[in-house]
Amino acid sequence: MDCARLWRAEALAPMFEIEFMRLALVASMATGASLGVMGVYLVIRRVVFLGLVVANTATLGAAVTEAIGGPTELMSLVAAVVAAAALGGHSGSNRVSGESLMGWAYAAASSLTVLVLAWVTGGSTDTLHLLYGNVLAVQRSDVAGLTIVATGVALAQVLFSGRFILVSFDPEAARVAGVHTRGWLLALSLAIGVTAATAVEAIGALSTFALLALPSMTALLVTRSVRSAFITAAVLGAAVPSLGLVVSFYLDLPAGPTSVALLALGVPLAALIRTVVAPDRDTV
């Protein structure tokens, strides 16, 4: 047993002797934990595609800034926050549902991003990586920013999770109880927008959406309460992309898609565990 542990430690050592791999590991853990927590709210509210819209809108903001000049990080953040605020509390109308509006926003943001990138001569690597992700290219300043955002998400969860959960589960009951439902939903949407925008800069739109949707789905399938789901989603969000880094390093695979594939695998496994262990149990 001791020999096996020693062998694993020696096998992993060369990977983490490389600075960019250490930075990628910290970035993956910070983004995964914060997005995993925020994703639980999206799944509870049944607006998981808001995460996809926000991620793609952040990419569009960066692409536009690349075309006209300016700090891509700032415009990406602004675009994501505006999209989250505009759609996060919008339930749609009798004719057009909120889900339909998100579908429209996703189609518009995705197509405009491609058009803008095609218009920019040559397309910048700094912008293209927003589409596909490149966690191996993060810098120390990026890791510092991601860690600050993750800390902010954790603090907001400690202070405001009760209100966030209430307005997510039953906005009408919250309103009757005197809670400013619209304001709390807006605050939650803004938090999701900021978290997603900073993650897109480091890991790309696909990985950002995957981390918003998949750890939370897995957690809600295997836990008995919402509060334990938040912890499980944060742990899965941090651990699975870290495992993806190790697998991608030793098998020479792209880090982002490897992590997304592992996250996706967790959902059917969780569903299977739920079916076998407690088929009649309510998830939350």
Order of alpha helices (4+ residues) and beta strands (2+ residues): alpha-alpha-alpha-alpha-alpha-alpha-alpha-alpha-alpha-alpha-alpha
